[in-house]
Amino acid sequence: QVQLVESGGALVQPGGSLRLSCAASISLSSFYYMGWYRQAPGKQHELVALLTGRGRSTYGDFVKGRFTISRDNAKNTIDLEMNSLKPENTAVYYCNAEIDSSSGATNYWGQGTQVTVSS
């Protein structure tokens, strides 16, 4: 069973920075892509950043160069560096990954980590 475990969520002041980490229970090479989504109260899941197995990254429109997604193959982690945080970035951030096989695509989610941006 594939497990994704997020860490790093916290309370941070506006303008501050935070680094989220998602640890996978298997090698990152197994995934077609890995990434981060977020969900704020009363809102739908929203893409934050994705990183494909080939190293191509995609970011949500709201990111505007403030976030960076990266991978550490030795640690089997996908990290999200968030800078210049704003109160509207407050949400639960979820790690997401997909494995593609001959039987189809399987999507996995972590349990989420809370990010609160407030003074």
Chimera marker file (.cmm) of the C-alpha trace (Angstrom):
<marker_set name="trace">
<marker id="1" x="0.000" y="0.000" z="0.000" r="1" g="1" b="0" radius="0.5"/>
<marker id="2" x="1.407" y="3.360" z="-1.040" r="1" g="1" b="0" radius="0.5"/>
<marker id="3" x="1.492" y="5.988" z="1.691" r="1" g="1" b="0" radius="0.5"/>
<marker id="4" x="2.099" y="9.717" z="1.448" r="1" g="1" b="0" radius="0.5"/>
<marker id="5" x="2.832" y="11.601" z="4.658" r="1" g="1" b="0" radius="0.5"/>
<marker id="6" x="2.964" y="15.383" z="4.719" r="1" g="1" b="0" radius="0.5"/>
<marker id="7" x="4.785" y="17.530" z="7.234" r="1" g="1" b="0" radius="0.5"/>
<marker id="8" x="5.790" y="21.140" z="7.710" r="1" g="1" b="0" radius="0.5"/>
<marker id="9" x="2.447" y="22.879" z="8.056" r="1" g="1" b="0" radius="0.5"/>
<marker id="10" x="2.397" y="25.682" z="10.606" r="1" g="1" b="0" radius="0.5"/>
<marker id="11" x="1.199" y="29.129" z="11.547" r="1" g="1" b="0" radius="0.5"/>
<marker id="12" x="3.264" y="31.773" z="9.764" r="1" g="1" b="0" radius="0.5"/>
<marker id="13" x="3.016" y="35.548" z="9.466" r="1" g="1" b="0" radius="0.5"/>
<marker id="14" x="2.175" y="37.257" z="6.157" r="1" g="1" b="0" radius="0.5"/>
<marker id="15" x="5.295" y="37.594" z="4.055" r="1" g="1" b="0" radius="0.5"/>
<marker id="16" x="6.890" y="34.606" z="5.716" r="1" g="1" b="0" radius="0.5"/>
<marker id="17" x="8.121" y="31.331" z="4.288" r="1" g="1" b="0" radius="0.5"/>
<marker id="18" x="7.329" y="27.692" z="4.875" r="1" g="1" b="0" radius="0.5"/>
<marker id="19" x="8.612" y="24.393" z="3.518" r="1" g="1" b="0" radius="0.5"/>
<marker id="20" x="6.271" y="21.447" z="3.193" r="1" g="1" b="0" radius="0.5"/>
<marker id="21" x="7.514" y="17.919" z="2.701" r="1" g="1" b="0" radius="0.5"/>
<marker id="22" x="5.758" y="14.791" z="1.457" r="1" g="1" b="0" radius="0.5"/>
<marker id="23" x="7.380" y="11.461" z="2.230" r="1" g="1" b="0" radius="0.5"/>
<marker id="24" x="6.443" y="8.524" z="0.021" r="1" g="1" b="0" radius="0.5"/>
<marker id="25" x="6.577" y="4.909" z="1.172" r="1" g="1" b="0" radius="0.5"/>
<marker id="26" x="8.006" y="3.818" z="-2.190" r="1" g="1" b="0" radius="0.5"/>
<marker id="27" x="10.576" y="5.111" z="-4.633" r="1" g="1" b="0" radius="0.5"/>
<marker id="28" x="9.659" y="8.348" z="-6.408" r="1" g="1" b="0" radius="0.5"/>
<marker id="29" x="10.587" y="6.670" z="-9.683" r="1" g="1" b="0" radius="0.5"/>
<marker id="30" x="7.346" y="4.680" z="-9.337" r="1" g="1" b="0" radius="0.5"/>
<marker id="31" x="5.203" y="7.774" z="-9.801" r="1" g="1" b="0" radius="0.5"/>
<marker id="32" x="4.091" y="9.312" z="-13.061" r="1" g="1" b="0" radius="0.5"/>
<marker id="33" x="3.780" y="12.610" z="-11.193" r="1" g="1" b="0" radius="0.5"/>
<marker id="34" x="3.705" y="13.969" z="-7.659" r="1" g="1" b="0" radius="0.5"/>
<marker id="35" x="2.479" y="17.259" z="-6.391" r="1" g="1" b="0" radius="0.5"/>
<marker id="36" x="0.515" y="19.430" z="-4.031" r="1" g="1" b="0" radius="0.5"/>
<marker id="37" x="-3.093" y="20.558" z="-3.880" r="1" g="1" b="0" radius="0.5"/>
<marker id="38" x="-4.798" y="22.710" z="-1.306" r="1" g="1" b="0" radius="0.5"/>
<marker id="39" x="-8.294" y="23.197" z="0.043" r="1" g="1" b="0" radius="0.5"/>
<marker id="40" x="-9.409" y="26.293" z="1.885" r="1" g="1" b="0" radius="0.5"/>
<marker id="41" x="-12.614" y="26.305" z="3.974" r="1" g="1" b="0" radius="0.5"/>
<marker id="42" x="-15.656" y="26.373" z="1.712" r="1" g="1" b="0" radius="0.5"/>
<marker id="43" x="-13.588" y="26.039" z="-1.451" r="1" g="1" b="0" radius="0.5"/>
<marker id="44" x="-12.708" y="23.213" z="-3.825" r="1" g="1" b="0" radius="0.5"/>
<marker id="45" x="-9.407" y="21.448" z="-4.148" r="1" g="1" b="0" radius="0.5"/>
<marker id="46" x="-6.970" y="23.622" z="-6.055" r="1" g="1" b="0" radius="0.5"/>
<marker id="47" x="-3.713" y="22.765" z="-7.776" r="1" g="1" b="0" radius="0.5"/>
<marker id="48" x="-0.630" y="24.245" z="-6.119" r="1" g="1" b="0" radius="0.5"/>
<marker id="49" x="2.218" y="22.512" z="-7.964" r="1" g="1" b="0" radius="0.5"/>
<marker id="50" x="2.960" y="19.308" z="-9.854" r="1" g="1" b="0" radius="0.5"/>
<marker id="51" x="6.223" y="17.661" z="-10.810" r="1" g="1" b="0" radius="0.5"/>
<marker id="52" x="6.347" y="14.895" z="-13.395" r="1" g="1" b="0" radius="0.5"/>
<marker id="53" x="8.758" y="11.992" z="-13.343" r="1" g="1" b="0" radius="0.5"/>
<marker id="54" x="10.596" y="13.696" z="-16.197" r="1" g="1" b="0" radius="0.5"/>
<marker id="55" x="11.094" y="16.838" z="-14.152" r="1" g="1" b="0" radius="0.5"/>
<marker id="56" x="8.459" y="19.095" z="-15.710" r="1" g="1" b="0" radius="0.5"/>
<marker id="57" x="6.768" y="21.387" z="-13.188" r="1" g="1" b="0" radius="0.5"/>
<marker id="58" x="3.376" y="23.070" z="-13.292" r="1" g="1" b="0" radius="0.5"/>
<marker id="59" x="2.049" y="25.669" z="-10.859" r="1" g="1" b="0" radius="0.5"/>
<marker id="60" x="-1.347" y="27.071" z="-9.995" r="1" g="1" b="0" radius="0.5"/>
<marker id="61" x="-2.030" y="30.551" z="-11.352" r="1" g="1" b="0" radius="0.5"/>
<marker id="62" x="-2.029" y="32.081" z="-7.873" r="1" g="1" b="0" radius="0.5"/>
<marker id="63" x="1.555" y="30.973" z="-7.190" r="1" g="1" b="0" radius="0.5"/>
<marker id="64" x="3.118" y="33.666" z="-9.397" r="1" g="1" b="0" radius="0.5"/>
<marker id="65" x="6.704" y="32.555" z="-8.817" r="1" g="1" b="0" radius="0.5"/>
<marker id="66" x="6.478" y="32.426" z="-5.030" r="1" g="1" b="0" radius="0.5"/>
<marker id="67" x="6.522" y="28.627" z="-4.624" r="1" g="1" b="0" radius="0.5"/>
<marker id="68" x="8.987" y="25.974" z="-5.786" r="1" g="1" b="0" radius="0.5"/>
<marker id="69" x="8.401" y="22.239" z="-5.989" r="1" g="1" b="0" radius="0.5"/>
<marker id="70" x="11.355" y="19.874" z="-5.814" r="1" g="1" b="0" radius="0.5"/>
<marker id="71" x="12.169" y="16.234" z="-5.216" r="1" g="1" b="0" radius="0.5"/>
<marker id="72" x="14.765" y="14.371" z="-3.179" r="1" g="1" b="0" radius="0.5"/>
<marker id="73" x="15.159" y="10.900" z="-4.632" r="1" g="1" b="0" radius="0.5"/>
<marker id="74" x="17.415" y="9.733" z="-1.811" r="1" g="1" b="0" radius="0.5"/>
<marker id="75" x="14.783" y="10.590" z="0.803" r="1" g="1" b="0" radius="0.5"/>
<marker id="76" x="11.734" y="9.787" z="-1.363" r="1" g="1" b="0" radius="0.5"/>
<marker id="77" x="10.282" y="13.210" z="-0.661" r="1" g="1" b="0" radius="0.5"/>
<marker id="78" x="8.573" y="15.935" z="-2.640" r="1" g="1" b="0" radius="0.5"/>
<marker id="79" x="9.038" y="19.362" z="-1.105" r="1" g="1" b="0" radius="0.5"/>
<marker id="80" x="7.182" y="22.620" z="-1.583" r="1" g="1" b="0" radius="0.5"/>
<marker id="81" x="9.029" y="25.812" z="-0.714" r="1" g="1" b="0" radius="0.5"/>
<marker id="82" x="6.558" y="28.656" z="-0.173" r="1" g="1" b="0" radius="0.5"/>
<marker id="83" x="7.696" y="32.275" z="0.046" r="1" g="1" b="0" radius="0.5"/>
<marker id="84" x="5.913" y="35.612" z="0.430" r="1" g="1" b="0" radius="0.5"/>
<marker id="85" x="2.936" y="33.886" z="1.968" r="1" g="1" b="0" radius="0.5"/>
<marker id="86" x="-0.399" y="35.689" z="2.095" r="1" g="1" b="0" radius="0.5"/>
<marker id="87" x="-3.457" y="35.170" z="4.331" r="1" g="1" b="0" radius="0.5"/>
<marker id="88" x="-5.327" y="33.815" z="1.310" r="1" g="1" b="0" radius="0.5"/>
<marker id="89" x="-2.794" y="30.976" z="1.141" r="1" g="1" b="0" radius="0.5"/>
<marker id="90" x="-4.331" y="29.575" z="4.333" r="1" g="1" b="0" radius="0.5"/>
<marker id="91" x="-5.551" y="26.050" z="3.593" r="1" g="1" b="0" radius="0.5"/>
<marker id="92" x="-4.961" y="22.375" z="4.172" r="1" g="1" b="0" radius="0.5"/>
<marker id="93" x="-2.229" y="21.299" z="1.768" r="1" g="1" b="0" radius="0.5"/>
<marker id="94" x="-2.380" y="17.759" z="0.412" r="1" g="1" b="0" radius="0.5"/>
<marker id="95" x="0.276" y="15.665" z="-1.245" r="1" g="1" b="0" radius="0.5"/>
<marker id="96" x="-0.931" y="13.850" z="-4.349" r="1" g="1" b="0" radius="0.5"/>
<marker id="97" x="0.678" y="11.255" z="-6.585" r="1" g="1" b="0" radius="0.5"/>
<marker id="98" x="-0.257" y="9.024" z="-9.473" r="1" g="1" b="0" radius="0.5"/>
<marker id="99" x="1.064" y="5.645" z="-10.533" r="1" g="1" b="0" radius="0.5"/>
<marker id="100" x="0.352" y="4.521" z="-14.075" r="1" g="1" b="0" radius="0.5"/>
<marker id="101" x="0.290" y="0.835" z="-14.960" r="1" g="1" b="0" radius="0.5"/>
<marker id="102" x="-1.141" y="-1.474" z="-17.597" r="1" g="1" b="0" radius="0.5"/>
<marker id="103" x="-4.321" y="-1.669" z="-15.532" r="1" g="1" b="0" radius="0.5"/>
<marker id="104" x="-4.753" y="2.087" z="-15.399" r="1" g="1" b="0" radius="0.5"/>
<marker id="105" x="-3.908" y="5.076" z="-13.244" r="1" g="1" b="0" radius="0.5"/>
<marker id="106" x="-4.070" y="4.996" z="-9.439" r="1" g="1" b="0" radius="0.5"/>
<marker id="107" x="-4.184" y="8.213" z="-7.473" r="1" g="1" b="0" radius="0.5"/>
<marker id="108" x="-2.935" y="8.574" z="-3.906" r="1" g="1" b="0" radius="0.5"/>
<marker id="109" x="-3.452" y="11.306" z="-1.328" r="1" g="1" b="0" radius="0.5"/>
<marker id="110" x="-1.834" y="12.208" z="1.956" r="1" g="1" b="0" radius="0.5"/>
<marker id="111" x="-3.773" y="13.191" z="5.055" r="1" g="1" b="0" radius="0.5"/>
<marker id="112" x="-3.009" y="16.904" z="4.646" r="1" g="1" b="0" radius="0.5"/>
<marker id="113" x="-1.083" y="19.490" z="6.613" r="1" g="1" b="0" radius="0.5"/>
<marker id="114" x="-2.538" y="22.795" z="7.807" r="1" g="1" b="0" radius="0.5"/>
<marker id="115" x="-0.955" y="26.047" z="6.680" r="1" g="1" b="0" radius="0.5"/>
<marker id="116" x="-2.235" y="29.187" z="8.377" r="1" g="1" b="0" radius="0.5"/>
<marker id="117" x="-1.005" y="32.619" z="7.341" r="1" g="1" b="0" radius="0.5"/>
<marker id="118" x="-1.980" y="35.212" z="9.904" r="1" g="1" b="0" radius="0.5"/>
<marker id="119" x="-0.531" y="37.997" z="11.973" r="1" g="1" b="0" radius="0.5"/>
<link id1="1" id2="2" r="1" g="1" b="0" radius="0.2"/>
<link id1="2" id2="3" r="1" g="1" b="0" radius="0.2"/>
<link id1="3" id2="4" r="1" g="1" b="0" radius="0.2"/>
<link id1="4" id2="5" r="1" g="1" b="0" radius="0.2"/>
<link id1="5" id2="6" r="1" g="1" b="0" radius="0.2"/>
<link id1="6" id2="7" r="1" g="1" b="0" radius="0.2"/>
<link id1="7" id2="8" r="1" g="1" b="0" radius="0.2"/>
<link id1="8" id2="9" r="1" g="1" b="0" radius="0.2"/>
<link id1="9" id2="10" r="1" g="1" b="0" radius="0.2"/>
<link id1="10" id2="11" r="1" g="1" b="0" radius="0.2"/>
<link id1="11" id2="12" r="1" g="1" b="0" radius="0.2"/>
<link id1="12" id2="13" r="1" g="1" b="0" radius="0.2"/>
<link id1="13" id2="14" r="1" g="1" b="0" radius="0.2"/>
<link id1="14" id2="15" r="1" g="1" b="0" radius="0.2"/>
<link id1="15" id2="16" r="1" g="1" b="0" radius="0.2"/>
<link id1="16" id2="17" r="1" g="1" b="0" radius="0.2"/>
<link id1="17" id2="18" r="1" g="1" b="0" radius="0.2"/>
<link id1="18" id2="19" r="1" g="1" b="0" radius="0.2"/>
<link id1="19" id2="20" r="1" g="1" b="0" radius="0.2"/>
<link id1="20" id2="21" r="1" g="1" b="0" radius="0.2"/>
<link id1="21" id2="22" r="1" g="1" b="0" radius="0.2"/>
<link id1="22" id2="23" r="1" g="1" b="0" radius="0.2"/>
<link id1="23" id2="24" r="1" g="1" b="0" radius="0.2"/>
<link id1="24" id2="25" r="1" g="1" b="0" radius="0.2"/>
<link id1="25" id2="26" r="1" g="1" b="0" radius="0.2"/>
<link id1="26" id2="27" r="1" g="1" b="0" radius="0.2"/>
<link id1="27" id2="28" r="1" g="1" b="0" radius="0.2"/>
<link id1="28" id2="29" r="1" g="1" b="0" radius="0.2"/>
<link id1="29" id2="30" r="1" g="1" b="0" radius="0.2"/>
<link id1="30" id2="31" r="1" g="1" b="0" radius="0.2"/>
<link id1="31" id2="32" r="1" g="1" b="0" radius="0.2"/>
<link id1="32" id2="33" r="1" g="1" b="0" radius="0.2"/>
<link id1="33" id2="34" r="1" g="1" b="0" radius="0.2"/>
<link id1="34" id2="35" r="1" g="1" b="0" radius="0.2"/>
<link id1="35" id2="36" r="1" g="1" b="0" radius="0.2"/>
<link id1="36" id2="37" r="1" g="1" b="0" radius="0.2"/>
<link id1="37" id2="38" r="1" g="1" b="0" radius="0.2"/>
<link id1="38" id2="39" r="1" g="1" b="0" radius="0.2"/>
<link id1="39" id2="40" r="1" g="1" b="0" radius="0.2"/>
<link id1="40" id2="41" r="1" g="1" b="0" radius="0.2"/>
<link id1="41" id2="42" r="1" g="1" b="0" radius="0.2"/>
<link id1="42" id2="43" r="1" g="1" b="0" radius="0.2"/>
<link id1="43" id2="44" r="1" g="1" b="0" radius="0.2"/>
<link id1="44" id2="45" r="1" g="1" b="0" radius="0.2"/>
<link id1="45" id2="46" r="1" g="1" b="0" radius="0.2"/>
<link id1="46" id2="47" r="1" g="1" b="0" radius="0.2"/>
<link id1="47" id2="48" r="1" g="1" b="0" radius="0.2"/>
<link id1="48" id2="49" r="1" g="1" b="0" radius="0.2"/>
<link id1="49" id2="50" r="1" g="1" b="0" radius="0.2"/>
<link id1="50" id2="51" r="1" g="1" b="0" radius="0.2"/>
<link id1="51" id2="52" r="1" g="1" b="0" radius="0.2"/>
<link id1="52" id2="53" r="1" g="1" b="0" radius="0.2"/>
<link id1="53" id2="54" r="1" g="1" b="0" radius="0.2"/>
<link id1="54" id2="55" r="1" g="1" b="0" radius="0.2"/>
<link id1="55" id2="56" r="1" g="1" b="0" radius="0.2"/>
<link id1="56" id2="57" r="1" g="1" b="0" radius="0.2"/>
<link id1="57" id2="58" r="1" g="1" b="0" radius="0.2"/>
<link id1="58" id2="59" r="1" g="1" b="0" radius="0.2"/>
<link id1="59" id2="60" r="1" g="1" b="0" radius="0.2"/>
<link id1="60" id2="61" r="1" g="1" b="0" radius="0.2"/>
<link id1="61" id2="62" r="1" g="1" b="0" radius="0.2"/>
<link id1="62" id2="63" r="1" g="1" b="0" radius="0.2"/>
<link id1="63" id2="64" r="1" g="1" b="0" radius="0.2"/>
<link id1="64" id2="65" r="1" g="1" b="0" radius="0.2"/>
<link id1="65" id2="66" r="1" g="1" b="0" radius="0.2"/>
<link id1="66" id2="67" r="1" g="1" b="0" radius="0.2"/>
<link id1="67" id2="68" r="1" g="1" b="0" radius="0.2"/>
<link id1="68" id2="69" r="1" g="1" b="0" radius="0.2"/>
<link id1="69" id2="70" r="1" g="1" b="0" radius="0.2"/>
<link id1="70" id2="71" r="1" g="1" b="0" radius="0.2"/>
<link id1="71" id2="72" r="1" g="1" b="0" radius="0.2"/>
<link id1="72" id2="73" r="1" g="1" b="0" radius="0.2"/>
<link id1="73" id2="74" r="1" g="1" b="0" radius="0.2"/>
<link id1="74" id2="75" r="1" g="1" b="0" radius="0.2"/>
<link id1="75" id2="76" r="1" g="1" b="0" radius="0.2"/>
<link id1="76" id2="77" r="1" g="1" b="0" radius="0.2"/>
<link id1="77" id2="78" r="1" g="1" b="0" radius="0.2"/>
<link id1="78" id2="79" r="1" g="1" b="0" radius="0.2"/>
<link id1="79" id2="80" r="1" g="1" b="0" radius="0.2"/>
<link id1="80" id2="81" r="1" g="1" b="0" radius="0.2"/>
<link id1="81" id2="82" r="1" g="1" b="0" radius="0.2"/>
<link id1="82" id2="83" r="1" g="1" b="0" radius="0.2"/>
<link id1="83" id2="84" r="1" g="1" b="0" radius="0.2"/>
<link id1="84" id2="85" r="1" g="1" b="0" radius="0.2"/>
<link id1="85" id2="86" r="1" g="1" b="0" radius="0.2"/>
<link id1="86" id2="87" r="1" g="1" b="0" radius="0.2"/>
<link id1="87" id2="88" r="1" g="1" b="0" radius="0.2"/>
<link id1="88" id2="89" r="1" g="1" b="0" radius="0.2"/>
<link id1="89" id2="90" r="1" g="1" b="0" radius="0.2"/>
<link id1="90" id2="91" r="1" g="1" b="0" radius="0.2"/>
<link id1="91" id2="92" r="1" g="1" b="0" radius="0.2"/>
<link id1="92" id2="93" r="1" g="1" b="0" radius="0.2"/>
<link id1="93" id2="94" r="1" g="1" b="0" radius="0.2"/>
<link id1="94" id2="95" r="1" g="1" b="0" radius="0.2"/>
<link id1="95" id2="96" r="1" g="1" b="0" radius="0.2"/>
<link id1="96" id2="97" r="1" g="1" b="0" radius="0.2"/>
<link id1="97" id2="98" r="1" g="1" b="0" radius="0.2"/>
<link id1="98" id2="99" r="1" g="1" b="0" radius="0.2"/>
<link id1="99" id2="100" r="1" g="1" b="0" radius="0.2"/>
<link id1="100" id2="101" r="1" g="1" b="0" radius="0.2"/>
<link id1="101" id2="102" r="1" g="1" b="0" radius="0.2"/>
<link id1="102" id2="103" r="1" g="1" b="0" radius="0.2"/>
<link id1="103" id2="104" r="1" g="1" b="0" radius="0.2"/>
<link id1="104" id2="105" r="1" g="1" b="0" radius="0.2"/>
<link id1="105" id2="106" r="1" g="1" b="0" radius="0.2"/>
<link id1="106" id2="107" r="1" g="1" b="0" radius="0.2"/>
<link id1="107" id2="108" r="1" g="1" b="0" radius="0.2"/>
<link id1="108" id2="109" r="1" g="1" b="0" radius="0.2"/>
<link id1="109" id2="110" r="1" g="1" b="0" radius="0.2"/>
<link id1="110" id2="111" r="1" g="1" b="0" radius="0.2"/>
<link id1="111" id2="112" r="1" g="1" b="0" radius="0.2"/>
<link id1="112" id2="113" r="1" g="1" b="0" radius="0.2"/>
<link id1="113" id2="114" r="1" g="1" b="0" radius="0.2"/>
<link id1="114" id2="115" r="1" g="1" b="0" radius="0.2"/>
<link id1="115" id2="116" r="1" g="1" b="0" radius="0.2"/>
<link id1="116" id2="117" r="1" g="1" b="0" radius="0.2"/>
<link id1="117" id2="118" r="1" g="1" b="0" radius="0.2"/>
<link id1="118" id2="119" r="1" g="1" b="0" radius="0.2"/>
</marker_set>
